[in-house]
Amino acid sequence: MSNSFFRFKQFIIHQDKCAMKVTTDACLFGAWAANITGGQESIADSKQLSIKNILDIGCGTGVLSLMLAQKTDADIDAIEIDDEAAAQAMENEEACSFRNSLKVINDDARNYRFGKKYDVIISNPPFYENELKSLSSKKNTAHHSKELVLEDLLTIIKQNLSNPGVFFLLLPFKREDEIKALIDEAGMKLLKLILVRQSVNHHYFRIMLMGKINDDEYSETEFDELSIWGQRQQYTEEFTRLLRDYYLYL
């Protein structure tokens, strides 16, 4: 049984009302995106980006929003379709001590009118489409894409992303070719793609990617890989570097 809360160094995520709990790969994704938006890592093929507004699509517990809030001074909007998850995200964000303006929106991102452009959009979307579903409707919303397929997500991003803003996505490795094709079809550009392993002995199981609206400037996508665990069941140096500002015992 999952813990009812996950304690980070500077905030706590309560998750008893959310179908999608805090996971190691989501924490890695949030830390990677925050490292870039916070200025510790360069944004490839992009002018110097002034980050004032961030949008978290399908925020769940709000963990990604809070990881980004820890590293930036940007105002952050987080939208979540599930009522209980949105309420819990609001509780988690109201309890934090960050100076950012953090706003949780309980609505469907496909229909909501945000009324502004965002410099950064981040999403850990439902992973699966047309696959066996759970008996739990909340788990289906969190894990399956009937409510938000990738084509819809990219449309929302393109409509609400500033230029030269960037977006970040976390997806299963098996959807790599699909998302690259969809990004190209949407007239957007893939800047970075990180292949993620559970350990140095495992095959890839996740991809983390960063993209932007295509401005017709030619550049090659940067590819890299990252393992969570090393040979001796310890976190790798790269994982530790990214998570040490968040995890209690790093």
TORKOL-4160 file (C-alpha; in steps of 0.2 Angstrom, whole numbers, padded with zeros to 4 digits, m for minus):
250
<pt num="1" X="0000" Y="0000" Z="0000"/>
<pt num="2" X="0007" Y="0017" Z="m0005"/>
<pt num="3" X="0011" Y="0030" Z="0009"/>
<pt num="4" X="m0002" Y="0043" Z="0011"/>
<pt num="5" X="0012" Y="0056" Z="0009"/>
<pt num="6" X="0029" Y="0059" Z="0002"/>
<pt num="7" X="0041" Y="0070" Z="0011"/>
<pt num="8" X="0053" Y="0081" Z="0001"/>
<pt num="9" X="0066" Y="0093" Z="0009"/>
<pt num="10" X="0056" Y="0108" Z="0006"/>
<pt num="11" X="0038" Y="0102" Z="0004"/>
<pt num="12" X="0026" Y="0087" Z="0008"/>
<pt num="13" X="0015" Y="0079" Z="m0005"/>
<pt num="14" X="m0001" Y="0071" Z="0002"/>
<pt num="15" X="m0008" Y="0058" Z="m0010"/>
<pt num="16" X="m0021" Y="0048" Z="m0002"/>
<pt num="17" X="m0035" Y="0056" Z="m0013"/>
<pt num="18" X="m0025" Y="0053" Z="m0029"/>
<pt num="19" X="m0025" Y="0038" Z="m0040"/>
<pt num="20" X="m0008" Y="0043" Z="m0047"/>
<pt num="21" X="0005" Y="0042" Z="m0033"/>
<pt num="22" X="0022" Y="0050" Z="m0032"/>
<pt num="23" X="0034" Y="0039" Z="m0042"/>
<pt num="24" X="0053" Y="0039" Z="m0044"/>
<pt num="25" X="0052" Y="0042" Z="m0063"/>
<pt num="26" X="0041" Y="0057" Z="m0061"/>
<pt num="27" X="0052" Y="0064" Z="m0048"/>
<pt num="28" X="0067" Y="0062" Z="m0060"/>
<pt num="29" X="0057" Y="0071" Z="m0073"/>
<pt num="30" X="0052" Y="0085" Z="m0062"/>
<pt num="31" X="0070" Y="0088" Z="m0056"/>
<pt num="32" X="0077" Y="0087" Z="m0074"/>
<pt num="33" X="0064" Y="0100" Z="m0080"/>
<pt num="34" X="0067" Y="0111" Z="m0065"/>
<pt num="35" X="0086" Y="0110" Z="m0068"/>
<pt num="36" X="0083" Y="0117" Z="m0085"/>
<pt num="37" X="0070" Y="0130" Z="m0081"/>
<pt num="38" X="0080" Y="0136" Z="m0065"/>
<pt num="39" X="0095" Y="0140" Z="m0076"/>
<pt num="40" X="0107" Y="0126" Z="m0071"/>
<pt num="41" X="0106" Y="0118" Z="m0088"/>
<pt num="42" X="0105" Y="0127" Z="m0105"/>
<pt num="43" X="0090" Y="0127" Z="m0116"/>
<pt num="44" X="0096" Y="0120" Z="m0132"/>
<pt num="45" X="0092" Y="0130" Z="m0148"/>
<pt num="46" X="0083" Y="0144" Z="m0139"/>
<pt num="47" X="0086" Y="0162" Z="m0135"/>
<pt num="48" X="0088" Y="0166" Z="m0117"/>
<pt num="49" X="0071" Y="0162" Z="m0110"/>
<pt num="50" X="0063" Y="0173" Z="m0097"/>
<pt num="51" X="0052" Y="0161" Z="m0087"/>
<pt num="52" X="0037" Y="0171" Z="m0079"/>
<pt num="53" X="0023" Y="0159" Z="m0082"/>
<pt num="54" X="0022" Y="0139" Z="m0081"/>
<pt num="55" X="0008" Y="0128" Z="m0084"/>
<pt num="56" X="0007" Y="0110" Z="m0077"/>
<pt num="57" X="m0006" Y="0100" Z="m0087"/>
<pt num="58" X="m0014" Y="0085" Z="m0077"/>
<pt num="59" X="m0005" Y="0090" Z="m0061"/>
<pt num="60" X="m0012" Y="0076" Z="m0050"/>
<pt num="61" X="m0004" Y="0078" Z="m0033"/>
<pt num="62" X="0005" Y="0094" Z="m0039"/>
<pt num="63" X="0022" Y="0087" Z="m0037"/>
<pt num="64" X="0029" Y="0094" Z="m0053"/>
<pt num="65" X="0022" Y="0111" Z="m0050"/>
<pt num="66" X="0031" Y="0111" Z="m0033"/>
<pt num="67" X="0047" Y="0105" Z="m0039"/>
<pt num="68" X="0047" Y="0119" Z="m0052"/>
<pt num="69" X="0042" Y="0131" Z="m0039"/>
<pt num="70" X="0057" Y="0127" Z="m0029"/>
<pt num="71" X="0069" Y="0132" Z="m0043"/>
<pt num="72" X="0060" Y="0147" Z="m0051"/>
<pt num="73" X="0051" Y="0162" Z="m0046"/>
<pt num="74" X="0038" Y="0160" Z="m0060"/>
<pt num="75" X="0019" Y="0160" Z="m0057"/>
<pt num="76" X="0012" Y="0142" Z="m0060"/>
<pt num="77" X="m0005" Y="0137" Z="m0065"/>
<pt num="78" X="m0009" Y="0118" Z="m0063"/>
<pt num="79" X="m0024" Y="0110" Z="m0071"/>
<pt num="80" X="m0032" Y="0094" Z="m0066"/>
<pt num="81" X="m0048" Y="0086" Z="m0072"/>
<pt num="82" X="m0051" Y="0075" Z="m0057"/>
<pt num="83" X="m0060" Y="0084" Z="m0042"/>
<pt num="84" X="m0052" Y="0075" Z="m0028"/>
<pt num="85" X="m0034" Y="0076" Z="m0036"/>
<pt num="86" X="m0037" Y="0094" Z="m0039"/>
<pt num="87" X="m0042" Y="0097" Z="m0021"/>
<pt num="88" X="m0027" Y="0088" Z="m0015"/>
<pt num="89" X="m0015" Y="0097" Z="m0026"/>
<pt num="90" X="m0022" Y="0113" Z="m0019"/>
<pt num="91" X="m0019" Y="0108" Z="m0002"/>
<pt num="92" X="m0001" Y="0103" Z="m0006"/>
<pt num="93" X="0002" Y="0119" Z="m0014"/>
<pt num="94" X="m0006" Y="0130" Z="m0001"/>
<pt num="95" X="0005" Y="0121" Z="0012"/>
<pt num="96" X="0021" Y="0125" Z="0004"/>
<pt num="97" X="0032" Y="0140" Z="0008"/>
<pt num="98" X="0037" Y="0146" Z="m0009"/>
<pt num="99" X="0034" Y="0164" Z="m0015"/>
<pt num="100" X="0027" Y="0159" Z="m0032"/>
<pt num="101" X="0009" Y="0162" Z="m0036"/>
<pt num="102" X="0003" Y="0144" Z="m0037"/>
<pt num="103" X="m0015" Y="0141" Z="m0044"/>
<pt num="104" X="m0024" Y="0124" Z="m0046"/>
<pt num="105" X="m0038" Y="0124" Z="m0059"/>
<pt num="106" X="m0051" Y="0110" Z="m0058"/>
<pt num="107" X="m0056" Y="0108" Z="m0076"/>
<pt num="108" X="m0053" Y="0099" Z="m0093"/>
<pt num="109" X="m0038" Y="0106" Z="m0101"/>
<pt num="110" X="m0046" Y="0103" Z="m0118"/>
<pt num="111" X="m0059" Y="0115" Z="m0115"/>
<pt num="112" X="m0052" Y="0128" Z="m0103"/>
<pt num="113" X="m0047" Y="0145" Z="m0109"/>
<pt num="114" X="m0031" Y="0150" Z="m0100"/>
<pt num="115" X="m0031" Y="0168" Z="m0106"/>
<pt num="116" X="m0012" Y="0169" Z="m0108"/>
<pt num="117" X="0004" Y="0161" Z="m0115"/>
<pt num="118" X="0016" Y="0151" Z="m0105"/>
<pt num="119" X="0035" Y="0151" Z="m0105"/>
<pt num="120" X="0035" Y="0133" Z="m0099"/>
<pt num="121" X="0022" Y="0119" Z="m0101"/>
<pt num="122" X="0025" Y="0103" Z="m0092"/>
<pt num="123" X="0015" Y="0087" Z="m0092"/>
<pt num="124" X="0016" Y="0069" Z="m0086"/>
<pt num="125" X="0001" Y="0063" Z="m0096"/>
<pt num="126" X="m0009" Y="0047" Z="m0095"/>
<pt num="127" X="0003" Y="0034" Z="m0102"/>
<pt num="128" X="m0009" Y="0021" Z="m0111"/>
<pt num="129" X="m0021" Y="0022" Z="m0125"/>
<pt num="130" X="m0032" Y="0007" Z="m0131"/>
<pt num="131" X="m0025" Y="m0005" Z="m0118"/>
<pt num="132" X="m0033" Y="m0015" Z="m0103"/>
<pt num="133" X="m0040" Y="m0004" Z="m0090"/>
<pt num="134" X="m0042" Y="m0005" Z="m0072"/>
<pt num="135" X="m0059" Y="m0007" Z="m0063"/>
<pt num="136" X="m0056" Y="0010" Z="m0055"/>
<pt num="137" X="m0062" Y="0025" Z="m0065"/>
<pt num="138" X="m0049" Y="0036" Z="m0056"/>
<pt num="139" X="m0035" Y="0025" Z="m0061"/>
<pt num="140" X="m0041" Y="0025" Z="m0078"/>
<pt num="141" X="m0041" Y="0044" Z="m0079"/>
<pt num="142" X="m0024" Y="0045" Z="m0072"/>
<pt num="143" X="m0016" Y="0031" Z="m0082"/>
<pt num="144" X="m0026" Y="0030" Z="m0098"/>
<pt num="145" X="m0028" Y="0042" Z="m0112"/>
<pt num="146" X="m0046" Y="0042" Z="m0116"/>
<pt num="147" X="m0048" Y="0059" Z="m0107"/>
<pt num="148" X="m0032" Y="0066" Z="m0115"/>
<pt num="149" X="m0024" Y="0058" Z="m0130"/>
<pt num="150" X="m0007" Y="0064" Z="m0136"/>
<pt num="151" X="m0014" Y="0073" Z="m0151"/>
<pt num="152" X="m0025" Y="0083" Z="m0139"/>
<pt num="153" X="m0011" Y="0087" Z="m0127"/>
<pt num="154" X="0001" Y="0094" Z="m0141"/>
<pt num="155" X="m0014" Y="0105" Z="m0147"/>
<pt num="156" X="m0016" Y="0112" Z="m0130"/>
<pt num="157" X="0003" Y="0115" Z="m0129"/>
<pt num="158" X="0004" Y="0123" Z="m0146"/>
<pt num="159" X="m0011" Y="0135" Z="m0142"/>
<pt num="160" X="m0004" Y="0140" Z="m0125"/>
<pt num="161" X="0015" Y="0140" Z="m0127"/>
<pt num="162" X="0024" Y="0156" Z="m0130"/>
<pt num="163" X="0038" Y="0158" Z="m0143"/>
<pt num="164" X="0052" Y="0154" Z="m0138"/>
<pt num="165" X="0044" Y="0144" Z="m0124"/>
<pt num="166" X="0048" Y="0126" Z="m0121"/>
<pt num="167" X="0037" Y="0111" Z="m0116"/>
<pt num="168" X="0042" Y="0095" Z="m0106"/>
<pt num="169" X="0034" Y="0078" Z="m0107"/>
<pt num="170" X="0037" Y="0061" Z="m0098"/>
<pt num="171" X="0031" Y="0045" Z="m0108"/>
<pt num="172" X="0034" Y="0027" Z="m0109"/>
<pt num="173" X="0049" Y="0022" Z="m0120"/>
<pt num="174" X="0038" Y="0012" Z="m0132"/>
<pt num="175" X="0029" Y="0028" Z="m0137"/>
<pt num="176" X="0046" Y="0036" Z="m0143"/>
<pt num="177" X="0043" Y="0035" Z="m0162"/>
<pt num="178" X="0024" Y="0040" Z="m0160"/>
<pt num="179" X="0028" Y="0056" Z="m0150"/>
<pt num="180" X="0042" Y="0061" Z="m0162"/>
<pt num="181" X="0030" Y="0059" Z="m0177"/>
<pt num="182" X="0016" Y="0068" Z="m0168"/>
<pt num="183" X="0028" Y="0083" Z="m0163"/>
<pt num="184" X="0034" Y="0084" Z="m0181"/>
<pt num="185" X="0016" Y="0083" Z="m0188"/>
<pt num="186" X="0011" Y="0097" Z="m0176"/>
<pt num="187" X="0024" Y="0109" Z="m0183"/>
<pt num="188" X="0034" Y="0108" Z="m0167"/>
<pt num="189" X="0052" Y="0104" Z="m0163"/>
<pt num="190" X="0060" Y="0091" Z="m0152"/>
<pt num="191" X="0075" Y="0099" Z="m0143"/>
<pt num="192" X="0081" Y="0086" Z="m0131"/>
<pt num="193" X="0076" Y="0067" Z="m0128"/>
<pt num="194" X="0082" Y="0058" Z="m0113"/>
<pt num="195" X="0081" Y="0039" Z="m0113"/>
<pt num="196" X="0078" Y="0032" Z="m0095"/>
<pt num="197" X="0083" Y="0015" Z="m0087"/>
<pt num="198" X="0078" Y="0009" Z="m0070"/>
<pt num="199" X="0096" Y="0003" Z="m0068"/>
<pt num="200" X="0111" Y="0001" Z="m0079"/>
<pt num="201" X="0106" Y="m0017" Z="m0081"/>
<pt num="202" X="0089" Y="m0013" Z="m0088"/>
<pt num="203" X="0082" Y="m0008" Z="m0105"/>
<pt num="204" X="0074" Y="0009" Z="m0107"/>
<pt num="205" X="0057" Y="0011" Z="m0099"/>
<pt num="206" X="0054" Y="0030" Z="m0100"/>
<pt num="207" X="0058" Y="0045" Z="m0111"/>
<pt num="208" X="0059" Y="0063" Z="m0105"/>
<pt num="209" X="0058" Y="0076" Z="m0119"/>
<pt num="210" X="0059" Y="0095" Z="m0121"/>
<pt num="211" X="0052" Y="0104" Z="m0136"/>
<pt num="212" X="0046" Y="0120" Z="m0143"/>
<pt num="213" X="0036" Y="0128" Z="m0157"/>
<pt num="214" X="0046" Y="0126" Z="m0173"/>
<pt num="215" X="0053" Y="0143" Z="m0179"/>
<pt num="216" X="0061" Y="0135" Z="m0195"/>
<pt num="217" X="0079" Y="0136" Z="m0187"/>
<pt num="218" X="0088" Y="0120" Z="m0191"/>
<pt num="219" X="0095" Y="0110" Z="m0177"/>
<pt num="220" X="0098" Y="0092" Z="m0172"/>
<pt num="221" X="0089" Y="0085" Z="m0157"/>
<pt num="222" X="0100" Y="0081" Z="m0142"/>
<pt num="223" X="0099" Y="0063" Z="m0136"/>
<pt num="224" X="0106" Y="0056" Z="m0120"/>
<pt num="225" X="0102" Y="0042" Z="m0108"/>
<pt num="226" X="0101" Y="0041" Z="m0089"/>
<pt num="227" X="0100" Y="0027" Z="m0076"/>
<pt num="228" X="0091" Y="0028" Z="m0059"/>
<pt num="229" X="0101" Y="0014" Z="m0051"/>
<pt num="230" X="0119" Y="0009" Z="m0053"/>
<pt num="231" X="0128" Y="m0008" Z="m0052"/>
<pt num="232" X="0127" Y="m0009" Z="m0033"/>
<pt num="233" X="0109" Y="m0004" Z="m0030"/>
<pt num="234" X="0114" Y="0014" Z="m0027"/>
<pt num="235" X="0108" Y="0029" Z="m0036"/>
<pt num="236" X="0118" Y="0035" Z="m0050"/>
<pt num="237" X="0128" Y="0051" Z="m0049"/>
<pt num="238" X="0117" Y="0059" Z="m0062"/>
<pt num="239" X="0101" Y="0054" Z="m0053"/>
<pt num="240" X="0109" Y="0060" Z="m0036"/>
<pt num="241" X="0114" Y="0077" Z="m0044"/>
<pt num="242" X="0097" Y="0080" Z="m0050"/>
<pt num="243" X="0087" Y="0074" Z="m0035"/>
<pt num="244" X="0099" Y="0080" Z="m0020"/>
<pt num="245" X="0089" Y="0096" Z="m0018"/>
<pt num="246" X="0073" Y="0087" Z="m0016"/>
<pt num="247" X="0076" Y="0069" Z="m0008"/>
<pt num="248" X="0078" Y="0069" Z="0011"/>
<pt num="249" X="0093" Y="0057" Z="0011"/>
<pt num="250" X="0103" Y="0063" Z="m0004"/>
